[in-house]
Amino acid sequence: MLLHNSFLGWILIGLVAGILGKMIMPGKDPGGFIVTILIGIAGALLAGYLSPMMGLRIEAGWQSYAAATVGAIVLLALYRVVMTRRVR
């Protein structure tokens, strides 16, 4: 089994995706850097789960990181919207 197709692989890729997501979407997040990394992990797992359902085949390498980063950015944006409304 390849690492990028395993649960552990997507978690490790999610760590990188969370950091990349924070770099792409800078700003103050209600949860801080650790929450951003956790959102990156969740985004990576989401991308790993949804991509086959959408008919996308994720190959090892940059595609894994790109999918995970997009997932992290989407979840980070949703998190910011929900938490910003909640704080007000």
PDB file with SEQRES, HELIX, SHEET and CRYST1 records, atoms N, CA, C and O in Angstrom:
SEQRES   1 A   88  MET LEU LEU HIS ASN SER PHE LEU GLY TRP ILE LEU ILE          
SEQRES   2 A   88  GLY LEU VAL ALA GLY ILE LEU GLY LYS MET ILE MET PRO          
SEQRES   3 A   88  GLY LYS ASP PRO GLY GLY PHE ILE VAL THR ILE LEU ILE          
SEQRES   4 A   88  GLY ILE ALA GLY ALA LEU LEU ALA GLY TYR LEU SER PRO          
SEQRES   5 A   88  MET MET GLY LEU ARG ILE GLU ALA GLY TRP GLN SER TYR          
SEQRES   6 A   88  ALA ALA ALA THR VAL GLY ALA ILE VAL LEU LEU ALA LEU          
SEQRES   7 A   88  TYR ARG VAL VAL MET THR ARG ARG VAL ARG                      
HELIX    1 AA1 LEU A    3  ASN A    5  5                                   3    
HELIX    2 AA2 PHE A    7  ILE A   24  1                                  18    
HELIX    3 AA3 GLY A   32  MET A   53  1                                  22    
HELIX    4 AA4 TRP A   62  VAL A   87  1                                  26    
CRYST1    1.000    1.000    1.000  90.00  90.00  90.00 P 1           1          
ATOM      1  N   MET A   1       0.843  -1.180   0.000  1.00  0.00           N  
ATOM      2  CA  MET A   1       0.000   0.000   0.000  1.00  0.00           C  
ATOM      3  C   MET A   1       0.887   1.242   0.000  1.00  0.00           C  
ATOM      4  O   MET A   1       1.840   1.333   0.775  1.00  0.00           O  
ATOM      5  N   LEU A   2       0.576   2.171  -0.852  1.00  0.00           N  
ATOM      6  CA  LEU A   2       1.336   3.411  -0.917  1.00  0.00           C  
ATOM      7  C   LEU A   2       0.938   4.323   0.235  1.00  0.00           C  
ATOM      8  O   LEU A   2      -0.198   4.288   0.709  1.00  0.00           O  
ATOM      9  N   LEU A   3       1.879   5.130   0.673  1.00  0.00           N  
ATOM     10  CA  LEU A   3       1.636   6.003   1.819  1.00  0.00           C  
ATOM     11  C   LEU A   3       0.518   7.001   1.546  1.00  0.00           C  
ATOM     12  O   LEU A   3      -0.282   7.286   2.437  1.00  0.00           O  
ATOM     13  N   HIS A   4       0.449   7.538   0.326  1.00  0.00           N  
ATOM     14  CA  HIS A   4      -0.557   8.573   0.066  1.00  0.00           C  
ATOM     15  C   HIS A   4      -1.968   8.004   0.008  1.00  0.00           C  
ATOM     16  O   HIS A   4      -2.932   8.768   0.052  1.00  0.00           O  
ATOM     17  N   ASN A   5      -2.116   6.700  -0.089  1.00  0.00           N  
ATOM     18  CA  ASN A   5      -3.438   6.082  -0.092  1.00  0.00           C  
ATOM     19  C   ASN A   5      -3.839   5.560   1.285  1.00  0.00           C  
ATOM     20  O   ASN A   5      -4.908   4.967   1.430  1.00  0.00           O  
ATOM     21  N   SER A   6      -3.009   5.768   2.281  1.00  0.00           N  
ATOM     22  CA  SER A   6      -3.313   5.279   3.615  1.00  0.00           C  
ATOM     23  C   SER A   6      -3.783   6.425   4.506  1.00  0.00           C  
ATOM     24  O   SER A   6      -3.537   7.597   4.221  1.00  0.00           O  
ATOM     25  N   PHE A   7      -4.450   6.067   5.569  1.00  0.00           N  
ATOM     26  CA  PHE A   7      -4.943   7.038   6.540  1.00  0.00           C  
ATOM     27  C   PHE A   7      -3.782   7.850   7.117  1.00  0.00           C  
ATOM     28  O   PHE A   7      -3.855   9.075   7.209  1.00  0.00           O  
ATOM     29  N   LEU A   8      -2.715   7.157   7.503  1.00  0.00           N  
ATOM     30  CA  LEU A   8      -1.542   7.830   8.064  1.00  0.00           C  
ATOM     31  C   LEU A   8      -0.902   8.759   7.038  1.00  0.00           C  
ATOM     32  O   LEU A   8      -0.454   9.854   7.379  1.00  0.00           O  
ATOM     33  N   GLY A   9      -0.860   8.322   5.789  1.00  0.00           N  
ATOM     34  CA  GLY A   9      -0.296   9.155   4.729  1.00  0.00           C  
ATOM     35  C   GLY A   9      -1.047  10.458   4.557  1.00  0.00           C  
ATOM     36  O   GLY A   9      -0.440  11.519   4.416  1.00  0.00           O  
ATOM     37  N   TRP A  10      -2.380  10.379   4.569  1.00  0.00           N  
ATOM     38  CA  TRP A  10      -3.174  11.605   4.425  1.00  0.00           C  
ATOM     39  C   TRP A  10      -3.046  12.505   5.641  1.00  0.00           C  
ATOM     40  O   TRP A  10      -3.161  13.724   5.513  1.00  0.00           O  
ATOM     41  N   ILE A  11      -2.811  11.935   6.824  1.00  0.00           N  
ATOM     42  CA  ILE A  11      -2.585  12.755   8.008  1.00  0.00           C  
ATOM     43  C   ILE A  11      -1.260  13.510   7.875  1.00  0.00           C  
ATOM     44  O   ILE A  11      -1.189  14.705   8.161  1.00  0.00           O  
ATOM     45  N   LEU A  12      -0.217  12.805   7.439  1.00  0.00           N  
ATOM     46  CA  LEU A  12       1.079  13.465   7.267  1.00  0.00           C  
ATOM     47  C   LEU A  12       1.012  14.534   6.183  1.00  0.00           C  
ATOM     48  O   LEU A  12       1.561  15.624   6.345  1.00  0.00           O  
ATOM     49  N   ILE A  13       0.347  14.226   5.094  1.00  0.00           N  
ATOM     50  CA  ILE A  13       0.173  15.220   4.031  1.00  0.00           C  
ATOM     51  C   ILE A  13      -0.673  16.384   4.552  1.00  0.00           C  
ATOM     52  O   ILE A  13      -0.441  17.535   4.180  1.00  0.00           O  
ATOM     53  N   GLY A  14      -1.651  16.086   5.411  1.00  0.00           N  
ATOM     54  CA  GLY A  14      -2.492  17.125   5.997  1.00  0.00           C  
ATOM     55  C   GLY A  14      -1.726  18.108   6.855  1.00  0.00           C  
ATOM     56  O   GLY A  14      -2.069  19.290   6.903  1.00  0.00           O  
ATOM     57  N   LEU A  15      -0.688  17.633   7.536  1.00  0.00           N  
ATOM     58  CA  LEU A  15       0.153  18.549   8.305  1.00  0.00           C  
ATOM     59  C   LEU A  15       0.777  19.595   7.394  1.00  0.00           C  
ATOM     60  O   LEU A  15       0.767  20.788   7.698  1.00  0.00           O  
ATOM     61  N   VAL A  16       1.319  19.134   6.277  1.00  0.00           N  
ATOM     62  CA  VAL A  16       1.919  20.049   5.306  1.00  0.00           C  
ATOM     63  C   VAL A  16       0.841  20.943   4.701  1.00  0.00           C  
ATOM     64  O   VAL A  16       1.052  22.144   4.534  1.00  0.00           O  
ATOM     65  N   ALA A  17      -0.315  20.362   4.371  1.00  0.00           N  
ATOM     66  CA  ALA A  17      -1.408  21.129   3.770  1.00  0.00           C  
ATOM     67  C   ALA A  17      -1.916  22.203   4.724  1.00  0.00           C  
ATOM     68  O   ALA A  17      -2.252  23.303   4.285  1.00  0.00           O  
ATOM     69  N   GLY A  18      -1.978  21.909   6.004  1.00  0.00           N  
ATOM     70  CA  GLY A  18      -2.401  22.906   6.980  1.00  0.00           C  
ATOM     71  C   GLY A  18      -1.453  24.085   7.036  1.00  0.00           C  
ATOM     72  O   GLY A  18      -1.880  25.237   7.120  1.00  0.00           O  
ATOM     73  N   ILE A  19      -0.167  23.792   6.988  1.00  0.00           N  
ATOM     74  CA  ILE A  19       0.830  24.866   6.984  1.00  0.00           C  
ATOM     75  C   ILE A  19       0.739  25.667   5.693  1.00  0.00           C  
ATOM     76  O   ILE A  19       0.791  26.896   5.719  1.00  0.00           O  
ATOM     77  N   LEU A  20       0.602  24.973   4.558  1.00  0.00           N  
ATOM     78  CA  LEU A  20       0.443  25.676   3.273  1.00  0.00           C  
ATOM     79  C   LEU A  20      -0.844  26.494   3.245  1.00  0.00           C  
ATOM     80  O   LEU A  20      -0.861  27.622   2.753  1.00  0.00           O  
ATOM     81  N   GLY A  21      -1.916  25.921   3.773  1.00  0.00           N  
ATOM     82  CA  GLY A  21      -3.185  26.649   3.825  1.00  0.00           C  
ATOM     83  C   GLY A  21      -3.069  27.926   4.640  1.00  0.00           C  
ATOM     84  O   GLY A  21      -3.642  28.953   4.277  1.00  0.00           O  
ATOM     85  N   LYS A  22      -2.332  27.865   5.738  1.00  0.00           N  
ATOM     86  CA  LYS A  22      -2.117  29.050   6.567  1.00  0.00           C  
ATOM     87  C   LYS A  22      -1.278  30.091   5.833  1.00  0.00           C  
ATOM     88  O   LYS A  22      -1.492  31.293   5.986  1.00  0.00           O  
ATOM     89  N   MET A  23      -0.317  29.619   5.033  1.00  0.00           N  
ATOM     90  CA  MET A  23       0.510  30.546   4.260  1.00  0.00           C  
ATOM     91  C   MET A  23      -0.305  31.198   3.139  1.00  0.00           C  
ATOM     92  O   MET A  23      -0.114  32.376   2.833  1.00  0.00           O  
ATOM     93  N   ILE A  24      -1.207  30.436   2.532  1.00  0.00           N  
ATOM     94  CA  ILE A  24      -2.021  30.954   1.436  1.00  0.00           C  
ATOM     95  C   ILE A  24      -3.118  31.870   1.963  1.00  0.00           C  
ATOM     96  O   ILE A  24      -3.456  32.865   1.323  1.00  0.00           O  
ATOM     97  N   MET A  25      -3.674  31.543   3.119  1.00  0.00           N  
ATOM     98  CA  MET A  25      -4.748  32.338   3.723  1.00  0.00           C  
ATOM     99  C   MET A  25      -4.289  32.890   5.071  1.00  0.00           C  
ATOM    100  O   MET A  25      -4.746  32.438   6.121  1.00  0.00           O  
ATOM    101  N   PRO A  26      -3.377  33.874   5.037  1.00  0.00           N  
ATOM    102  CA  PRO A  26      -2.890  34.415   6.308  1.00  0.00           C  
ATOM    103  C   PRO A  26      -3.993  35.207   7.009  1.00  0.00           C  
ATOM    104  O   PRO A  26      -4.998  35.583   6.404  1.00  0.00           O  
ATOM    105  N   GLY A  27      -3.784  35.435   8.244  1.00  0.00           N  
ATOM    106  CA  GLY A  27      -4.742  36.209   9.028  1.00  0.00           C  
ATOM    107  C   GLY A  27      -4.928  35.579  10.383  1.00  0.00           C  
ATOM    108  O   GLY A  27      -4.419  34.497  10.673  1.00  0.00           O  
ATOM    109  N   LYS A  28      -5.668  36.284  11.197  1.00  0.00           N  
ATOM    110  CA  LYS A  28      -5.930  35.779  12.537  1.00  0.00           C  
ATOM    111  C   LYS A  28      -7.085  34.808  12.479  1.00  0.00           C  
ATOM    112  O   LYS A  28      -8.182  35.142  12.032  1.00  0.00           O  
ATOM    113  N   ASP A  29      -6.822  33.615  12.935  1.00  0.00           N  
ATOM    114  CA  ASP A  29      -7.868  32.613  13.021  1.00  0.00           C  
ATOM    115  C   ASP A  29      -8.295  32.487  14.472  1.00  0.00           C  
ATOM    116  O   ASP A  29      -7.474  32.603  15.382  1.00  0.00           O  
ATOM    117  N   PRO A  30      -9.582  32.251  14.687  1.00  0.00           N  
ATOM    118  CA  PRO A  30     -10.055  32.108  16.064  1.00  0.00           C  
ATOM    119  C   PRO A  30      -9.374  30.977  16.838  1.00  0.00           C  
ATOM    120  O   PRO A  30      -9.301  31.036  18.066  1.00  0.00           O  
ATOM    121  N   GLY A  31      -8.874  29.952  16.148  1.00  0.00           N  
ATOM    122  CA  GLY A  31      -8.294  28.814  16.842  1.00  0.00           C  
ATOM    123  C   GLY A  31      -6.782  28.789  16.888  1.00  0.00           C  
ATOM    124  O   GLY A  31      -6.208  27.989  17.626  1.00  0.00           O  
ATOM    125  N   GLY A  32      -6.122  29.637  16.128  1.00  0.00           N  
ATOM    126  CA  GLY A  32      -4.676  29.660  16.128  1.00  0.00           C  
ATOM    127  C   GLY A  32      -4.048  28.649  15.176  1.00  0.00           C  
ATOM    128  O   GLY A  32      -4.735  28.018  14.371  1.00  0.00           O  
ATOM    129  N   PHE A  33      -2.745  28.510  15.283  1.00  0.00           N  
ATOM    130  CA  PHE A  33      -1.961  27.704  14.345  1.00  0.00           C  
ATOM    131  C   PHE A  33      -2.251  26.205  14.467  1.00  0.00           C  
ATOM    132  O   PHE A  33      -2.313  25.505  13.456  1.00  0.00           O  
ATOM    133  N   ILE A  34      -2.425  25.718  15.673  1.00  0.00           N  
ATOM    134  CA  ILE A  34      -2.690  24.287  15.884  1.00  0.00           C  
ATOM    135  C   ILE A  34      -4.017  23.889  15.248  1.00  0.00           C  
ATOM    136  O   ILE A  34      -4.108  22.838  14.612  1.00  0.00           O  
ATOM    137  N   VAL A  35      -5.036  24.712  15.412  1.00  0.00           N  
ATOM    138  CA  VAL A  35      -6.332  24.424  14.793  1.00  0.00           C  
ATOM    139  C   VAL A  35      -6.205  24.436  13.274  1.00  0.00           C  
ATOM    140  O   VAL A  35      -6.834  23.630  12.588  1.00  0.00           O  
ATOM    141  N   THR A  36      -5.389  25.350  12.748  1.00  0.00           N  
ATOM    142  CA  THR A  36      -5.172  25.403  11.309  1.00  0.00           C  
ATOM    143  C   THR A  36      -4.540  24.107  10.810  1.00  0.00           C  
ATOM    144  O   THR A  36      -4.927  23.605   9.755  1.00  0.00           O  
ATOM    145  N   ILE A  37      -3.594  23.566  11.532  1.00  0.00           N  
ATOM    146  CA  ILE A  37      -2.975  22.294  11.156  1.00  0.00           C  
ATOM    147  C   ILE A  37      -4.000  21.162  11.242  1.00  0.00           C  
ATOM    148  O   ILE A  37      -4.038  20.297  10.367  1.00  0.00           O  
ATOM    149  N   LEU A  38      -4.822  21.159  12.279  1.00  0.00           N  
ATOM    150  CA  LEU A  38      -5.866  20.143  12.394  1.00  0.00           C  
ATOM    151  C   LEU A  38      -6.871  20.249  11.245  1.00  0.00           C  
ATOM    152  O   LEU A  38      -7.357  19.237  10.741  1.00  0.00           O  
ATOM    153  N   ILE A  39      -7.174  21.470  10.841  1.00  0.00           N  
ATOM    154  CA  ILE A  39      -8.052  21.668   9.686  1.00  0.00           C  
ATOM    155  C   ILE A  39      -7.365  21.163   8.426  1.00  0.00           C  
ATOM    156  O   ILE A  39      -8.026  20.611   7.546  1.00  0.00           O  
ATOM    157  N   GLY A  40      -6.063  21.338   8.322  1.00  0.00           N  
ATOM    158  CA  GLY A  40      -5.311  20.793   7.186  1.00  0.00           C  
ATOM    159  C   GLY A  40      -5.392  19.279   7.135  1.00  0.00           C  
ATOM    160  O   GLY A  40      -5.554  18.697   6.063  1.00  0.00           O  
ATOM    161  N   ILE A  41      -5.280  18.645   8.282  1.00  0.00           N  
ATOM    162  CA  ILE A  41      -5.412  17.182   8.340  1.00  0.00           C  
ATOM    163  C   ILE A  41      -6.816  16.766   7.912  1.00  0.00           C  
ATOM    164  O   ILE A  41      -6.983  15.825   7.136  1.00  0.00           O  
ATOM    165  N   ALA A  42      -7.819  17.468   8.420  1.00  0.00           N  
ATOM    166  CA  ALA A  42      -9.200  17.155   8.041  1.00  0.00           C  
ATOM    167  C   ALA A  42      -9.420  17.393   6.552  1.00  0.00           C  
ATOM    168  O   ALA A  42     -10.120  16.619   5.899  1.00  0.00           O  
ATOM    169  N   GLY A  43      -8.831  18.456   6.010  1.00  0.00           N  
ATOM    170  CA  GLY A  43      -8.942  18.730   4.577  1.00  0.00           C  
ATOM    171  C   GLY A  43      -8.284  17.656   3.737  1.00  0.00           C  
ATOM    172  O   GLY A  43      -8.793  17.281   2.682  1.00  0.00           O  
ATOM    173  N   ALA A  44      -7.157  17.166   4.205  1.00  0.00           N  
ATOM    174  CA  ALA A  44      -6.464  16.092   3.487  1.00  0.00           C  
ATOM    175  C   ALA A  44      -7.278  14.808   3.512  1.00  0.00           C  
ATOM    176  O   ALA A  44      -7.405  14.127   2.495  1.00  0.00           O  
ATOM    177  N   LEU A  45      -7.826  14.480   4.669  1.00  0.00           N  
ATOM    178  CA  LEU A  45      -8.659  13.282   4.767  1.00  0.00           C  
ATOM    179  C   LEU A  45      -9.912  13.424   3.909  1.00  0.00           C  
ATOM    180  O   LEU A  45     -10.341  12.470   3.261  1.00  0.00           O  
ATOM    181  N   LEU A  46     -10.490  14.614   3.909  1.00  0.00           N  
ATOM    182  CA  LEU A  46     -11.658  14.872   3.074  1.00  0.00           C  
ATOM    183  C   LEU A  46     -11.322  14.722   1.600  1.00  0.00           C  
ATOM    184  O   LEU A  46     -12.082  14.113   0.846  1.00  0.00           O  
ATOM    185  N   ALA A  47     -10.191  15.274   1.185  1.00  0.00           N  
ATOM    186  CA  ALA A  47      -9.765  15.149  -0.213  1.00  0.00           C  
ATOM    187  C   ALA A  47      -9.490  13.695  -0.572  1.00  0.00           C  
ATOM    188  O   ALA A  47      -9.846  13.244  -1.661  1.00  0.00           O  
ATOM    189  N   GLY A  48      -8.863  12.968   0.332  1.00  0.00           N  
ATOM    190  CA  GLY A  48      -8.582  11.560   0.086  1.00  0.00           C  
ATOM    191  C   GLY A  48      -9.841  10.713   0.004  1.00  0.00           C  
ATOM    192  O   GLY A  48      -9.870   9.696  -0.689  1.00  0.00           O  
ATOM    193  N   TYR A  49     -10.872  11.129   0.708  1.00  0.00           N  
ATOM    194  CA  TYR A  49     -12.136  10.398   0.700  1.00  0.00           C  
ATOM    195  C   TYR A  49     -13.015  10.778  -0.494  1.00  0.00           C  
ATOM    196  O   TYR A  49     -13.605   9.910  -1.136  1.00  0.00           O  
ATOM    197  N   LEU A  50     -13.099  12.080  -0.787  1.00  0.00           N  
ATOM    198  CA  LEU A  50     -14.014  12.551  -1.828  1.00  0.00           C  
ATOM    199  C   LEU A  50     -13.477  12.422  -3.242  1.00  0.00           C  
ATOM    200  O   LEU A  50     -14.257  12.250  -4.179  1.00  0.00           O  
ATOM    201  N   SER A  51     -12.172  12.502  -3.419  1.00  0.00           N  
ATOM    202  CA  SER A  51     -11.628  12.486  -4.780  1.00  0.00           C  
ATOM    203  C   SER A  51     -11.977  11.212  -5.558  1.00  0.00           C  
ATOM    204  O   SER A  51     -12.321  11.320  -6.735  1.00  0.00           O  
ATOM    205  N   PRO A  52     -11.907  10.016  -4.968  1.00  0.00           N  
ATOM    206  CA  PRO A  52     -12.332   8.832  -5.738  1.00  0.00           C  
ATOM    207  C   PRO A  52     -13.829   8.845  -6.046  1.00  0.00           C  
ATOM    208  O   PRO A  52     -14.254   8.345  -7.087  1.00  0.00           O  
ATOM    209  N   MET A  53     -14.622   9.412  -5.147  1.00  0.00           N  
ATOM    210  CA  MET A  53     -16.062   9.484  -5.383  1.00  0.00           C  
ATOM    211  C   MET A  53     -16.390  10.427  -6.537  1.00  0.00           C  
ATOM    212  O   MET A  53     -17.410  10.267  -7.207  1.00  0.00           O  
ATOM    213  N   MET A  54     -15.514  11.416  -6.765  1.00  0.00           N  
ATOM    214  CA  MET A  54     -15.703  12.370  -7.857  1.00  0.00           C  
ATOM    215  C   MET A  54     -15.045  11.881  -9.138  1.00  0.00           C  
ATOM    216  O   MET A  54     -15.074  12.574 -10.155  1.00  0.00           O  
ATOM    217  N   GLY A  55     -14.457  10.701  -9.097  1.00  0.00           N  
ATOM    218  CA  GLY A  55     -13.822  10.142 -10.279  1.00  0.00           C  
ATOM    219  C   GLY A  55     -12.407  10.640 -10.505  1.00  0.00           C  
ATOM    220  O   GLY A  55     -11.844  10.436 -11.580  1.00  0.00           O  
ATOM    221  N   LEU A  56     -11.830  11.286  -9.514  1.00  0.00           N  
ATOM    222  CA  LEU A  56     -10.462  11.797  -9.627  1.00  0.00           C  
ATOM    223  C   LEU A  56      -9.490  10.777  -9.064  1.00  0.00           C  
ATOM    224  O   LEU A  56      -9.717  10.197  -8.002  1.00  0.00           O  
ATOM    225  N   ARG A  57      -8.425  10.572  -9.778  1.00  0.00           N  
ATOM    226  CA  ARG A  57      -7.395   9.656  -9.304  1.00  0.00           C  
ATOM    227  C   ARG A  57      -6.203  10.473  -8.833  1.00  0.00           C  
ATOM    228  O   ARG A  57      -5.559  11.165  -9.621  1.00  0.00           O  
ATOM    229  N   ILE A  58      -5.922  10.386  -7.556  1.00  0.00           N  
ATOM    230  CA  ILE A  58      -4.819  11.133  -6.959  1.00  0.00           C  
ATOM    231  C   ILE A  58      -3.580  10.252  -6.994  1.00  0.00           C  
ATOM    232  O   ILE A  58      -3.554   9.175  -6.399  1.00  0.00           O  
ATOM    233  N   GLU A  59      -2.569  10.713  -7.685  1.00  0.00           N  
ATOM    234  CA  GLU A  59      -1.289  10.003  -7.748  1.00  0.00           C  
ATOM    235  C   GLU A  59      -0.386  10.511  -6.630  1.00  0.00           C  
ATOM    236  O   GLU A  59      -0.634  11.570  -6.054  1.00  0.00           O  
ATOM    237  N   ALA A  60       0.639   9.766  -6.336  1.00  0.00           N  
ATOM    238  CA  ALA A  60       1.605  10.184  -5.319  1.00  0.00           C  
ATOM    239  C   ALA A  60       2.321  11.448  -5.784  1.00  0.00           C  
ATOM    240  O   ALA A  60       2.431  11.706  -6.983  1.00  0.00           O  
ATOM    241  N   GLY A  61       2.794  12.212  -4.848  1.00  0.00           N  
ATOM    242  CA  GLY A  61       3.557  13.403  -5.190  1.00  0.00           C  
ATOM    243  C   GLY A  61       2.727  14.663  -5.087  1.00  0.00           C  
ATOM    244  O   GLY A  61       1.928  14.820  -4.164  1.00  0.00           O  
ATOM    245  N   TRP A  62       2.917  15.552  -6.030  1.00  0.00           N  
ATOM    246  CA  TRP A  62       2.308  16.875  -5.949  1.00  0.00           C  
ATOM    247  C   TRP A  62       0.791  16.833  -5.959  1.00  0.00           C  
ATOM    248  O   TRP A  62       0.157  17.722  -5.391  1.00  0.00           O  
ATOM    249  N   GLN A  63       0.184  15.824  -6.589  1.00  0.00           N  
ATOM    250  CA  GLN A  63      -1.277  15.754  -6.631  1.00  0.00           C  
ATOM    251  C   GLN A  63      -1.865  15.545  -5.232  1.00  0.00           C  
ATOM    252  O   GLN A  63      -2.905  16.113  -4.899  1.00  0.00           O  
ATOM    253  N   SER A  64      -1.211  14.750  -4.439  1.00  0.00           N  
ATOM    254  CA  SER A  64      -1.672  14.524  -3.066  1.00  0.00           C  
ATOM    255  C   SER A  64      -1.631  15.819  -2.270  1.00  0.00           C  
ATOM    256  O   SER A  64      -2.581  16.158  -1.563  1.00  0.00           O  
ATOM    257  N   TYR A  65      -0.532  16.533  -2.391  1.00  0.00           N  
ATOM    258  CA  TYR A  65      -0.384  17.791  -1.662  1.00  0.00           C  
ATOM    259  C   TYR A  65      -1.338  18.857  -2.178  1.00  0.00           C  
ATOM    260  O   TYR A  65      -1.876  19.638  -1.392  1.00  0.00           O  
ATOM    261  N   ALA A  66      -1.555  18.900  -3.480  1.00  0.00           N  
ATOM    262  CA  ALA A  66      -2.484  19.875  -4.055  1.00  0.00           C  
ATOM    263  C   ALA A  66      -3.910  19.600  -3.585  1.00  0.00           C  
ATOM    264  O   ALA A  66      -4.616  20.523  -3.178  1.00  0.00           O  
ATOM    265  N   ALA A  67      -4.339  18.342  -3.636  1.00  0.00           N  
ATOM    266  CA  ALA A  67      -5.687  17.989  -3.192  1.00  0.00           C  
ATOM    267  C   ALA A  67      -5.865  18.290  -1.711  1.00  0.00           C  
ATOM    268  O   ALA A  67      -6.891  18.836  -1.304  1.00  0.00           O  
ATOM    269  N   ALA A  68      -4.883  17.941  -0.914  1.00  0.00           N  
ATOM    270  CA  ALA A  68      -4.954  18.187   0.528  1.00  0.00           C  
ATOM    271  C   ALA A  68      -4.967  19.679   0.831  1.00  0.00           C  
ATOM    272  O   ALA A  68      -5.692  20.123   1.722  1.00  0.00           O  
ATOM    273  N   THR A  69      -4.181  20.451   0.106  1.00  0.00           N  
ATOM    274  CA  THR A  69      -4.128  21.891   0.325  1.00  0.00           C  
ATOM    275  C   THR A  69      -5.450  22.543  -0.049  1.00  0.00           C  
ATOM    276  O   THR A  69      -5.933  23.418   0.670  1.00  0.00           O  
ATOM    277  N   VAL A  70      -6.037  22.130  -1.162  1.00  0.00           N  
ATOM    278  CA  VAL A  70      -7.351  22.661  -1.557  1.00  0.00           C  
ATOM    279  C   VAL A  70      -8.387  22.302  -0.499  1.00  0.00           C  
ATOM    280  O   VAL A  70      -9.197  23.147  -0.117  1.00  0.00           O  
ATOM    281  N   GLY A  71      -8.372  21.067  -0.024  1.00  0.00           N  
ATOM    282  CA  GLY A  71      -9.287  20.664   1.043  1.00  0.00           C  
ATOM    283  C   GLY A  71      -9.084  21.493   2.298  1.00  0.00           C  
ATOM    284  O   GLY A  71     -10.052  21.895   2.943  1.00  0.00           O  
ATOM    285  N   ALA A  72      -7.836  21.751   2.645  1.00  0.00           N  
ATOM    286  CA  ALA A  72      -7.528  22.550   3.834  1.00  0.00           C  
ATOM    287  C   ALA A  72      -8.009  23.986   3.671  1.00  0.00           C  
ATOM    288  O   ALA A  72      -8.548  24.569   4.612  1.00  0.00           O  
ATOM    289  N   ILE A  73      -7.823  24.557   2.494  1.00  0.00           N  
ATOM    290  CA  ILE A  73      -8.253  25.935   2.248  1.00  0.00           C  
ATOM    291  C   ILE A  73      -9.774  26.047   2.334  1.00  0.00           C  
ATOM    292  O   ILE A  73     -10.302  26.994   2.918  1.00  0.00           O  
ATOM    293  N   VAL A  74     -10.470  25.077   1.750  1.00  0.00           N  
ATOM    294  CA  VAL A  74     -11.935  25.091   1.801  1.00  0.00           C  
ATOM    295  C   VAL A  74     -12.417  24.998   3.247  1.00  0.00           C  
ATOM    296  O   VAL A  74     -13.284  25.765   3.666  1.00  0.00           O  
ATOM    297  N   LEU A  75     -11.857  24.061   4.006  1.00  0.00           N  
ATOM    298  CA  LEU A  75     -12.273  23.912   5.399  1.00  0.00           C  
ATOM    299  C   LEU A  75     -11.859  25.109   6.254  1.00  0.00           C  
ATOM    300  O   LEU A  75     -12.590  25.498   7.165  1.00  0.00           O  
ATOM    301  N   LEU A  76     -10.703  25.690   5.972  1.00  0.00           N  
ATOM    302  CA  LEU A  76     -10.258  26.871   6.709  1.00  0.00           C  
ATOM    303  C   LEU A  76     -11.196  28.047   6.441  1.00  0.00           C  
ATOM    304  O   LEU A  76     -11.539  28.786   7.363  1.00  0.00           O  
ATOM    305  N   ALA A  77     -11.610  28.224   5.195  1.00  0.00           N  
ATOM    306  CA  ALA A  77     -12.551  29.292   4.860  1.00  0.00           C  
ATOM    307  C   ALA A  77     -13.890  29.078   5.568  1.00  0.00           C  
ATOM    308  O   ALA A  77     -14.462  30.017   6.121  1.00  0.00           O  
ATOM    309  N   LEU A  78     -14.385  27.838   5.548  1.00  0.00           N  
ATOM    310  CA  LEU A  78     -15.643  27.537   6.248  1.00  0.00           C  
ATOM    311  C   LEU A  78     -15.510  27.762   7.749  1.00  0.00           C  
ATOM    312  O   LEU A  78     -16.419  28.292   8.388  1.00  0.00           O  
ATOM    313  N   TYR A  79     -14.377  27.358   8.306  1.00  0.00           N  
ATOM    314  CA  TYR A  79     -14.128  27.533   9.734  1.00  0.00           C  
ATOM    315  C   TYR A  79     -14.136  29.016  10.103  1.00  0.00           C  
ATOM    316  O   TYR A  79     -14.717  29.412  11.114  1.00  0.00           O  
ATOM    317  N   ARG A  80     -13.485  29.827   9.271  1.00  0.00           N  
ATOM    318  CA  ARG A  80     -13.451  31.266   9.549  1.00  0.00           C  
ATOM    319  C   ARG A  80     -14.841  31.874   9.513  1.00  0.00           C  
ATOM    320  O   ARG A  80     -15.176  32.708  10.354  1.00  0.00           O  
ATOM    321  N   VAL A  81     -15.652  31.466   8.549  1.00  0.00           N  
ATOM    322  CA  VAL A  81     -17.005  31.986   8.445  1.00  0.00           C  
ATOM    323  C   VAL A  81     -17.827  31.601   9.681  1.00  0.00           C  
ATOM    324  O   VAL A  81     -18.487  32.444  10.289  1.00  0.00           O  
ATOM    325  N   VAL A  82     -17.775  30.324  10.035  1.00  0.00           N  
ATOM    326  CA  VAL A  82     -18.570  29.840  11.172  1.00  0.00           C  
ATOM    327  C   VAL A  82     -18.093  30.480  12.474  1.00  0.00           C  
ATOM    328  O   VAL A  82     -18.912  30.949  13.263  1.00  0.00           O  
ATOM    329  N   MET A  83     -16.786  30.505  12.708  1.00  0.00           N  
ATOM    330  CA  MET A  83     -16.279  31.025  13.974  1.00  0.00           C  
ATOM    331  C   MET A  83     -16.429  32.542  14.071  1.00  0.00           C  
ATOM    332  O   MET A  83     -16.634  33.069  15.164  1.00  0.00           O  
ATOM    333  N   THR A  84     -16.329  33.245  12.952  1.00  0.00           N  
ATOM    334  CA  THR A  84     -16.498  34.695  12.977  1.00  0.00           C  
ATOM    335  C   THR A  84     -17.936  35.046  13.340  1.00  0.00           C  
ATOM    336  O   THR A  84     -18.177  35.961  14.128  1.00  0.00           O  
ATOM    337  N   ARG A  85     -18.886  34.323  12.768  1.00  0.00           N  
ATOM    338  CA  ARG A  85     -20.298  34.566  13.088  1.00  0.00           C  
ATOM    339  C   ARG A  85     -20.601  34.188  14.539  1.00  0.00           C  
ATOM    340  O   ARG A  85     -21.423  34.820  15.202  1.00  0.00           O  
ATOM    341  N   ARG A  86     -19.930  33.158  15.010  1.00  0.00           N  
ATOM    342  CA  ARG A  86     -20.159  32.666  16.374  1.00  0.00           C  
ATOM    343  C   ARG A  86     -19.630  33.643  17.420  1.00  0.00           C  
ATOM    344  O   ARG A  86     -20.230  33.810  18.481  1.00  0.00           O  
ATOM    345  N   VAL A  87     -18.497  34.291  17.114  1.00  0.00           N  
ATOM    346  CA  VAL A  87     -17.866  35.219  18.054  1.00  0.00           C  
ATOM    347  C   VAL A  87     -18.677  36.507  18.190  1.00  0.00           C  
ATOM    348  O   VAL A  87     -18.718  37.114  19.260  1.00  0.00           O  
ATOM    349  N   ARG A  88     -19.307  36.910  17.117  1.00  0.00           N  
ATOM    350  CA  ARG A  88     -20.063  38.180  17.144  1.00  0.00           C  
ATOM    351  C   ARG A  88     -21.198  38.102  18.039  1.00  0.00           C  
ATOM    352  O   ARG A  88     -21.939  39.075  18.183  1.00  0.00           O  
TER     353      ARG A  88                                                      
END                                                                             
